[in-house]
Amino acid sequence: MKSLNELKPNSEGIVASIDGDARYLSRITSIGITPGCHIKVLKNDKNRPMLVFMRDTMVALNTEESRNIKVETRDNQ
């Protein structure tokens, strides 16, 4: 299992868990990122927000936000 921020562009996975305080969890789940959600990384440039696609929506996440989202990948992406 990896943190979302470790995935490279075009990598895909399933959200396994989300760690954080109540405010963070509320924000992340309100935009549709929940355990079991299929997620694809579109952009993950160093020192920039990462762009992901999930539930027919593109979402930008900063490094701290994406670090707390654990993802299971099918292979070593």
C-alpha positions as CSV (number, residue, x, y, z in Angstrom):
1,M,0.0,0.0,0.0
2,K,1.3,3.5,-0.9
3,S,0.4,7.1,-0.2
4,L,-1.4,8.8,-3.0
5,N,1.5,11.3,-3.4
6,E,3.9,8.4,-4.2
7,L,2.1,7.4,-7.4
8,K,3.3,8.5,-10.8
9,P,1.1,10.0,-13.5
10,N,-1.2,7.4,-15.2
11,S,-1.1,5.2,-12.1
12,E,-4.4,3.9,-10.8
13,G,-5.5,2.4,-7.6
14,I,-8.2,1.9,-5.0
15,V,-8.4,4.1,-1.9
16,A,-7.7,1.8,1.0
17,S,-7.8,4.3,3.9
18,I,-7.7,8.0,4.8
19,D,-5.9,9.3,7.9
20,G,-6.4,12.6,9.5
21,D,-8.4,14.7,11.8
22,A,-12.2,15.2,11.6
23,R,-11.9,18.4,9.6
24,Y,-9.6,16.8,7.0
25,L,-11.7,13.7,6.7
26,S,-14.9,15.8,6.3
27,R,-13.3,17.8,3.5
28,I,-11.8,14.8,1.6
29,T,-15.0,12.7,1.8
30,S,-17.1,15.7,0.8
31,I,-15.3,15.8,-2.6
32,G,-15.9,12.1,-3.1
33,I,-12.6,10.5,-2.0
34,T,-13.7,7.6,0.1
35,P,-12.3,4.1,0.8
36,G,-13.1,1.9,-2.1
37,C,-13.0,4.7,-4.6
38,H,-11.1,4.1,-7.9
39,I,-8.6,6.9,-8.5
40,K,-6.2,7.8,-11.3
41,V,-3.3,10.2,-11.1
42,L,-3.2,12.6,-14.0
43,K,-0.3,14.9,-12.8
44,N,2.1,14.6,-9.9
45,D,4.8,17.2,-10.4
46,K,7.3,18.0,-7.7
47,N,6.2,21.0,-5.4
48,R,2.9,21.4,-7.2
49,P,-0.6,20.2,-6.4
50,M,-1.4,16.8,-7.8
51,L,-4.3,16.3,-10.2
52,V,-6.4,13.1,-9.8
53,F,-9.4,11.8,-11.6
54,M,-12.1,9.9,-9.7
55,R,-15.9,9.6,-9.8
56,D,-16.0,11.4,-13.2
57,T,-14.3,14.5,-11.6
58,M,-10.8,16.0,-11.6
59,V,-9.6,17.1,-8.2
60,A,-6.4,19.0,-7.2
61,L,-4.8,17.9,-3.9
62,N,-1.8,19.4,-2.2
63,T,1.1,17.2,-1.1
64,E,-0.1,17.1,2.6
65,E,-3.6,16.1,1.6
66,S,-2.4,13.4,-0.8
67,R,0.1,12.0,1.7
68,N,-2.7,11.0,4.1
69,I,-4.6,8.9,1.5
70,K,-3.4,5.3,1.3
71,V,-4.0,3.5,-2.0
72,E,-3.7,-0.1,-3.1
73,T,-2.3,-0.6,-6.6
74,R,-2.5,-3.6,-8.8
75,D,1.2,-3.7,-9.5
76,N,4.3,-1.8,-8.6
77,Q,3.2,1.6,-10.0
